Amino acid sequence: MLKLSILIFFLTTNVFGISVLISKEAIGFRQKIETSNLRLMTISKLKKACIPLTLKQVQNNEYRTTHYINKKSIICQNDVKIYKKESVVFNFGSLEIEKRGKIIYENDNFIRIRKENGKIEKIYKDGRLK
């Protein structure tokens, strides 16, 4: 009887487990989440604030991290955000330039854009550098 109860205990431990994605290596700030950097693992309990990211979500959308994620950490939905390609198109007559970034400030003389890496670039509308 004891052997049977131990066998049932080991078989039911995975039934009540939660499948989560865990990082194989450290993932930097605003870095793309790739399935090759993740591992699927079953755990028994999870923090209340964490809603785990699923493998299906990672495969269907492109995600970027909102902060640095340590190696062997559980990936929660508040750790990542869906990546939207933001770009600014400059039209200088026959020449058209597209820069990745988001417009921060614009006036008659120049435009300031924030690049994906966080740096701010100032581009003059008449095409000069400074």
C-alpha positions, 0 to 999 in steps of 0.5 A: 500500500505504501509503494502504491501511494508513493507512486501516485504521489510522484505521478500527480506532482507534474499534473499540478505543475505550471509550465513556464518559460525560463531563460537559458542565458541572461537577456539584456535590456530591450533585447529580442526574445528568441525561442533559442534562449528559452527553455520550457519547464514545469514548476510547482508554484509561482509568484502571485504577480507573475503571469507566465509568458507562453511558448505560443505567445513567443512564436506568434509575436515579437517581444522585447524585454523591459529590463535585464533578465537573469539566467534561469529566471522565469519570463513573466508578461510584465518582463516583456512587451510586444515590439512595434517597428517605429520609424521616421521617414525624411523626404529631401526631394528626390532622396528619401531616408528612413530611420528607426526611432520615435519622434520626441520633438519637432520644430521648423528647423530640426527633428529629435528622434529616440533610437531603439538603443535609447540614444537621441539623434537630432536631424535638421530638416534642410539636410545639414549635419550641424 
